[in-house]
């Protein structure tokens, strides 16, 4: 449905979120947006976790983990300045078709702008180009946990972020209500219990830095 279609008497202009999370946004500059007058020079895009949820279509420990991976990686790589799209290479330790790396890389690409060979090639002369800045299976990690590297192409500084998925706490018995939700047999109480348990897990990932390791490479 587009803004020209009519499903109800009024057009909905905002997402009716059923949950809110406590996590800082990510601020990142985009030279192309500045050049084309979308942003004032030096001003950043502000990317929230809700934006990442829109990209993924869901909120879960994988999506929230990806958001924190890129947030922590960029904070370490740019301690005193805004990170800059087109100057960030993202390397993954796994393949694109992996269930975790696939979802995570989409969110991380959304934030950083880094893409494979199908990405934006830049304005005249390649200005602000982001093509070939997302590389899969780029290195062998020291852990089985999802691991990403972020490299500044202007300085070659690189940081590695690992997400310790096995340390994420379980959601308890209420998580088992998901099957009933999917097949339509769950009661309202079961739905509410599941949502509470599920989103508490997501919030833990967004809040607990001990679930991540950040190292200079």
Secondary structure, 3 states (H helix, E strand, C coil): CCCCCCCCCCCCCCCCCCCCCCCCCEEEEEHHHHHCCCCCCCCCEEECHHHHHHHHCCCCHHHHHHHHHHHHHHHHHCCCCCEEECCEEEEECCCCCCHHHHHHHHHHHHHHCCCCCCCCCCEHHHECCCCCCEECCCCCCCCCCEEEEEEECCCCCEEEEEECHHHCCCCCHHHHHHHHHHHCCCCHHHHHHHHHHHHHHHHHHHHCHHHEEEEEC
